[in-house]
Amino acid sequence: MNQAVRFSLRRQLLVWLLLPQLVLWLMGGVLAFRVALSYAEKTIDQSLTQSVRSLVRQVKPLGSGLLVDFPRAAQDILEQDPTDRVSYMVSSPPGSFLLGNSRLPAPPANLFFPENEPVLYDLVLDGKPMRVAAIDLGFGDGLTPQRLRVQVAKGLAVQQRIARELVRDVLFPLLLMGVLLSFLVYAGIRRGLVPLQRLEAQLANRTAASLSPIELTQAPKEVHSLANALNQLLTTLRRSMSQEKRFLNDAAHQLRTPLAGLISQTELALQETEPQALKLRLEKVHTGAQRSAHLVHQLLSLARTEADVPLHPVNAAALAREVAREWTPRALAADVDLGYEGEDTLTVPGDKLLLREALSNLIDNALRYAGRGATVTLRTRAQDGNCVLEVEDNGPGLSEPDLERVFERFWRASELPGGCGLGLAIVAEIAQRHGGSAQALAVQPQGLRIQLRLPLAH
């Protein structure tokens, strides 16, 4: 048999609580970085747009030419961020270098330039990515129109730096909060598992005979539910062990006398020398053995009634007719008129073997004590949602005090040989096992009726 895999509940709780937190933190980091990049890109675009407009304001038409006054404007642009690279170029017509960095590449050919509005695009200069803002302007008179292009480029390294700073400023506090939350989760799980540890300690300190209920105070309802389930199991085990102990005690007590009688009779038989006397001794041994066999059978039947058995639909009326037919030869041998009255179909949820045992015990009890020439009737009927099974005889019957004790174990109202005081006790146990009841009633002018009431199947 493979050994069951052991796992830690604490570890599983930590994994399921902290792993999603880590995943969410990483997803938050990626999302924060993308948002920071977008924010940095917007910031750079705004800076480039302002710079290119500032440069454009320094270009003034002068006759058919241009007056470019860049020294101060260019200085302002370069001093915006001394750690990052800024380039600019003025060309007129667009593409013909006038001023700035002549190595700035031309914008893409398919890029549309609206009049006097900046256009933003990306390019690579000296192997480094750059962000560019460009404006196309028209100047000159109607006879000689001319165009001017101003470009300002800024390296994207600043965008990465701004994004990293934003992510650091956002994620570092979140990381500290995550560490604190992890500590609180661990402490909470550890504290939450304390009731389970108490439950484990209670069970570990018990012996095999300690089946008393588990007591837990100040525990959450989930642990109380577990304790209640264990208490139900302990109650079932305690009841089962009690039934087993009672069965063993009953068996030992009831078998002691017939076995002692058998030993005594066999010892006397061994001393007999006369064949006739030896035969009488052996007949007594045979009778004692039959009585012991009957007692063992009844004890085993009683043990079966105390075990949990599944219930299935059973036609109790058909079963009663079948049992009556089986006992007819015994009834004829005992000079008893055995008959059946009742329905054709009465379905109950039950165990067919146990119900057969109950009916057989009722008929056997009636045949033993009703007397020769008596009448015994097995009846079945439906009444108030129950299936009624009853055996009635016109024998001597029982007194009122005896009627109240008739279902007690090993109690006998008669000293006639053959009985052991378990038959009707077994009947009562079987009735209870099927959710029903057993009742003993006096019959007028004389006789006894044993009645079983079992719930009908819906």
N, C-alpha and C positions, 0 to 999 in steps of 0.2 A: 504494500500500500504506500502510495506517495505521501510524503510528509506535507502537511498543509503549509502553504507559504505564509510566513508571519510578516505583518507590516505594522508600521507605527501609525496610529491615528493622529498623533501630534504632528508627525512628519507630513502626512497627507493634508491635514488642515493648513499647515504652514505653506505647503506647495500651492494649494488651491487658493489661498488668500494672498500670498505674496507674489506668486508668479504673474497673475493678471496685473498686479500693481506694477511690476517691473516692465511688463509688455506695454502697459498704458504709458509708463514714464518714457520708454523708448519712442513710442509712437508720438507722444507729446513733444519729445526732443526733435524728431524729424519734422513734425508739423511746425514747431516753433522756428526751426531753421529756415524752412521754406517761407514762412510768413516774414521772418527777418530779412531774407533775401529780397522778397517783394518790397518790403518797406525801404530797404537800402536802395533798391533800384529806383523807386519813386523819388527818394531823396536826391540821388545823383542826377536823375532826369530834371528835377526842379532846379538843381544847382547849375547844370549845363544850360538849361533854357534861360535862366537869368543871366548867365555869363555871355551867351551868344547875343542876347538882346542888348546887354551892356556894350559889347563890342560894336554892334550895328549902330548904336547911337553915336559912336565916335567917327562914323563914316559920313561925310557931308559932300553933296554934289558941288562942284566948282566949275561953272561953265560947262564945257563938254567933258570935263574930267572929274576927279575925286580928290577930296582933301581928307587924308587919313591921319587922325591924331590918336595914336595907340599907346604911347609910352606909359601913361598912368593906368589905363585900362588893362594893358597886358600885365603890368606889375600887380594889380589887384587880383587878377586871375591866378597868377603864379603863387601868390601869397595865401590863397585860400587854404591850401593843404600842402605844406612843404614836404610831407612824407609820400605824396603821390605825384604821379607824372601827369602834367597838363600840357597839351599842344594845341595850337590854333593855326589857321591858315586863311588868308584872304586872297581870293582869285577873281579876276575880271578880264574877259568873260569867264564864267565858271570853268575851272580847270587850268586857267592860265595864272601862274603863281605871281602874287604881288608882295605878300608879307607873311611872316610866320614860319612854320615848319613845312618846307616844300615836299617832305616825304609822306605827308598825310595822303593816303589813297583816296581816290575819287569815290563817291557813294555808288551803290549799285545802280546799274543803268535803268532798271525798271522802277526805281524809287521816284514817286511823284512829289514835287515840291510846290505846295500852295504859295501864293504870293504873300510875302512878308510874314509867314508863319514858320516857326521852327519845326524841323523834322528830326526824329531820333532814330538812330540805327547803330549796329555794332560792326566793328572791323578789327583787324589784327595789324599791329604796328610793331616791328622788331620782335615778332614772336609773342607779343603780349596782347591779350584782349583789351579792347578799348570801347568806350561808349562815346558816341558822337552826336552833337546837336548842330544842325546846319540850317541857314536861312538864305534864300535867294531873294535879291532885291533888284528892282528896275530903277534906272535913273537916266538922265539925259532928256533932250527935248523930243518932240514928236518926229522930227526929221532923222535924228540919229539916236534911237533908243539903245541903251546898253544895260547889261546885267552884271550883278555883283553877287558873289557867294562868300559867306563867312562860316567857317567850321571851327568848333571847339571840341576837343577830344580829351577824355579823362580815363585813366586806367581803372579796370574793374577790381583791382586789389582792394581798394577802399570799400567796395561793396561787400567783399568777403569779410573784411575786418569788422565792418559795422554789424553784419549778420552774426559773426561769432560773439561780439560783445553783447548783442541783444540776447542771444541764446544763453550765454553765460549768466547774464543778469536774471533771466527767467528760470533756467533749469537749476541753478545752484540752490536757491531757496526751496524749490520743489524736491531736490535731492535730500536736503536736510529734513524736510517734512516727511519724505518717504522713509528715511532712517528712523525717525521718531515714530512714525506709524507702524513700521515693522516691529519695533521694540514693544509698542503697545499691543499689537496683534499677538506676539509671542507670549507676553505676560497674560493677556486675556485667555489664550488657549490653555496655558499652563494652569491658570486658576480655574477655568471651566472644566478641566479634566480631573480636578481634585475629587468630586463625588464618585467618579469611576474608580479612582484609586482607593477610596474608602470602601466601595463595594467589593473591589478585589481583595482588600485586606480582610473584610468580613468573611468572604468565601474561603480564603486561604487558611484562615484559622479554624475552620470547621472540621469536625471528624465525619466519618461516614454515617454515623448515627445522628448527627446534628441536622435535623430537617425543619427546625423552627423557622418562621418567617423572617425575612431580612428587614431590618428597620433602618431607614435613612431619614435624617432630619436636615432641613435647609438644603435641599437638593433640587435642581431644576426638574420640571415635569418630565423631560425626556428620560432622565435617569430614574425617576419614579416609575415611569412606564416600564423600563427594563426591569426594575426591582419587582414590580407587580407581576410581570411575566415569569420571572424566576420564582416568585412566591407561589404562583399557580402551579409551576412545575414541581416545587418542593411539596406542595399540598398533595398533588397527584402521587408523587413518590411515597409520601408519608401514608396516604390512604392505601396504596398498593402494598407497601411493606406491612401495614397493619392487617390488611386482609390476608396476606401470605402467612403472617405470624399466627393469626386466628385460625387459618386453615390447618397449619401444622399442629397447633395445640388441639384443635378439634379432632384431627386425624389420630394423633397420639393417644388422646383420651378415649376415643371411641374404639380404636383397634386394640387397645391394651386388654380389655375384658375378653373379647372373642378369641384373641390369640392365646391368652392364658388358658381359656377353656379348651382350646384345641390341644395345647401342650399337655394339659392334665388328662384329657381323654386318650391321647396317644400313649402317654405313660401307663395308664391303666390297661389299655389294649395290649401293650407289650407284656403285661404281667398275666393276661388271661391265657388259660390253657384249654378252656372249653370252647368249641367252635361257635356255639350259639351265643355265649356271652361275648365272644370276640366280635361277632357280627353286630350285636347291639352297640358295642363301643364304636365300631366303624361307622354305623349309621349316625351316631351322635357327632362323630368327627365330620362326616359329610354334611350334616345339617349346619354345623358350626362354620364349615368352609363356605357353604352357600350364603349364610348370613354375613360373613366377612366380605365375600365378593360383592354382595348387594350394597354393603356399607361403603366399600371402596368406590363402586360405581356412583353412588349418590354423592360422595365427597368430591369426586372428579366433576360431576355435573354441577355441584355447587361452585367449584372453582371456575368453571367455564362461565357461569352467570356473572361472576365478578370481574371478568375480563372485558375490555372494550371491544365490541364487535360492530362492523358496519351493518346498517339496516337497509334492506331492499324490499320492494313491494312483494307481499306474500298473500295469496288467496287463503285466508284463515278458514273459510267454510270448507273448501276442498281439502285442506290439510286435516281438519277435524273429521271429515268423513273417512279419509284414508286411515287415520289413527284408530277410529272406531272399528273399521274392518280388521285391522291388524290385531286388535285385542279381543275380537269375537271368539276365537278358539279358547283363549284363557277364560273368558266369561262362561262359555259352555262347560268347561271343565270344572269351574267353581259353582255351577248350577245357578248362574246369575243371568238375568235377562238384560242384555246390553243393547240399547237402541240409540238412534240419532234423529234429531229434529232440527231443522234450520234452513238457512238460505243456501242458494247455489254459489253465490259469489260475495265475499266480504274481503276487501283488500286492505291490509294494514302494512305500515312500514315495520319490518321486523327481520329477525334471523330465523330461518325455517327450522334449523336444527334445535334451537332453544325452544321455540314454540312447540315443536313436536315433543320435546322433553317435558314441558309443562303439562301438555294434555295427557301424555302417558302417565305422569305421576298422579294426576287427578283420577284417571281411570283405575290405576293400580291401587290407590288409596281406597277408592270406593269398593273395589272387588275384595280387598282384604278385610274391611271392617263392616260392610253392609250385611254380610251373612248369606248363607245359602238360601236360595229361593227369592232373593231380593231383586229389585228392578233398578237398573242404573241407566240414566239417560244423559247423553251428551247433546247440548243445544248450542246453536249459534244464532245471533240476531243483531240487527243494528238498532242502536238506541242513543239519542241525544249526541250524535256525532261520534259515537264509540262503537267498537265491535265487542259484543258481549259473548264470551265463551264460558259455559258453565256445565258442571257435572253434578247431577242430582241423584240421590239414592233414597230409598225408603227404609234404610237400616235404623239402628237404635239412635243415631244422632248424637249430639253433644249438648251439655248444659251451657247456660249463658256464660259462666266464668271460663269454661273450656273454649268457647268460641273465640274469646279474646286472646287466647294463648296458642291457638292452633298453628300459627305461622312461625312460632319460635323454634329456633334450632334445637334439635335433640329432645324436644318435648313430645311426650306420647300420652294420649288419653287412654290407651288400652295396652294391656300387657300381652296381647296376642303375639305369637312368634312371627318373625319375618320382617318387621318394621325396624327402622332405626331413628325415626323422628326427624328426618331431613326432607322428605318428599314435598310437603306443603311449604316448607321454608324455601326450597328451590323454586317452587311455583311463584311465591311472592317476589323473590329476587328477579326472576325472569320478567314478571309484570312491571316492576320498577325499571328494569333495563330498557323496556319498550315504552316508557313514559306512561304506564298505566298503573292499575292497582288490583289487588286481590282482596276478596271479602268472603267470610264464612257466614252463612245464614241458616237458621233452623227452619225445617219444613214441618208443617202441621199435617196430620197429627204426629208424625215422627219422620225423621230423616235429616239429611244434611245436604246443603247446596253450597258448592265452592264456585265462586264467580270471578272471572277475569274481565276487566274492562281495559281495552286497548284503543287508542285513537285511530280512527279510520284514515286511510291515505286520501289526500286531497287531489 
